Amino acid sequence: MVCYVCHTDGRRTEAVAVCMGCGVALCPDHLIRENMAIWKDKHTGMATVRTKLPNPLPRTVCTECHRALNQT
């Protein structure tokens, strides 16, 4: 499989991962691997209490999905 970003630039680089957001193939130069916090919601009648779980979810994303997921 060929990296999508490299392919659009006219290069042919072997992909090593797939973006969890959009599904494009990525080479090591174009992927971002990060940990995503996992939250558990507990409904307590009128309110919901959110608790951050200790083990994050590792994810691999492209730069475009990374920008979209980390908007403020």
N, C-alpha and C positions, 0 to 999 in steps of 0.2 A: 504494500500500500504506500502511496506517496502523500507527503504532507500537502495539505490543501493550500496553505499560505505560500509555501515555496512554489507550488505549481502555478499559482496566479502570478508569481514574480518571474516565471519562465525557468525555474530551477527544478531539479528532480532530486528530492531528498526523501529518504526512507522514513516513514512514520513509525513512532514508537508508542503512541497513545491515541485515544479518541476523546474528544471534548464531551463532558457530561451534559453540557447545555445544548449545543447544536448538533453534535455528532460528527464534526469534521475530524479527519485524521491529522495528527500533529507530530512534528519532529521535536527533538529536545530543545531547539532554539525558540520554538513558538508555543510551548505549553507552559502553563502555570499550575503548579501543584500546591495545594493549600489544604488546611484542615477547616472543615465547616462545623460549627457548634451545633449540637443536637439538643433540643429543648423538649421537656415533657410538661404538658399542661395538666393540672389537677383542678377539676371543677369542685368548688367548695360552696355550693349553694348560690349565693349572689355574685361571687367573684371567682376569678381563675388565677391560680398561682402557677407561675412558670419557673421551672427548675432546670438549670443547665446540667446536662449529664456529663460524667467524667471523660468518656471516650468520644472524641470528635470523629467525624466522617472524613476520610481523606478523599479529595476530589481533584481531578485534572480538568482544566478548562482552557479554552483559547483566550487570547487577549480581549477580543470583543465581548465574549460572555463574562469575562472577569470584570470589565468595565460596567456592564449592565447589572451584574449581581452586587457590585459594591458602590452603587450610586448613593449619594447622600441627599 
